[in-house]
Amino acid sequence: MENFSIIVSFELTMDPFCIPPGVKVPIFFFGIFMYLVSAFCNLTLLLLIMLQQSLHKPMYFIMFNLPLNDLVGITSMLPKVLSDIVTETSYTYYPLCVLQAALLHMYGGGVLFILAAMAFDRYVAICMPLRYNALMTPKVVVTIVSLVWGLDLFFIVLLFSLQGNHPRCRSNIMNVFCDNPSLLKLTCSNTTVNNIIGLFNTAVMQVISVSIQAFSYVKILITCLATSRSEAKSKAINTCLSQLAIFIMYEIFTTFTILSYRFKNVNPDLQKIMGMLIFIVPPLLNPIVYGLNSHEVRSNLQKILRRKIYM
């Protein structure tokens, strides 16, 4: 058995990217640009839904949670990573590391559950349009949103409640940001239970989300193919395909990152980049695919811009 010393210090070191000094500043500014674009687009969508009375509908009440979740995800990860790159510092403190990991995992679960809720809403709207208002009442919508965040919070608490049971004997986070697998690598005790619960959480969340989305989109496509209105059919199919493309991209990044922790021969920088893309790509694309792609959102944004121009 290998002997370990218990570490009580809160300071942790991160495993930085191997970046040549000459490109650190360009990478920093490019990263800041992506963050500002994402923050602007998501905040714009949030404000539109809040301030425009015409968007106070079940669909947009559910959609409101997506830019909110995206802001949590990209803000919890990207500014810290960019700061470490440009300042050439790579340390954090254990409580902050746990907080960042919890927020990032909450973002990941939020993406799955929010997209499932939005897919179900579109299923009711397209497949049962005459019953939509009767089915998607304010009470039902509040229940759906409460389930989204309630389930997400439940799985996060279940995952991180076991962290405190293990003494730390290492102080190096093998990533550029904190997540549950990186935190588990700090301990020198048996983490089998944590790994099982982590995989169980991931499997259950994926099954719930994928099942709801698969059912909803299959029903939507069947309804669209059965309709004689070619314009409505084309619009609904294009919407479904664009939303599915974002979801599949997110699943590829997530699956690669989860599996990469199980294999030792994965390039560390590739693992870090794929992990970061989980928190960068959806917040950049979601406001366009789910927000500006909507005719109502675009028309409301145009009204506000015209009003500002002619004031």
Disulfide bonds with the S-S distance in Angstrom:
Cys97-Cys178 1.96
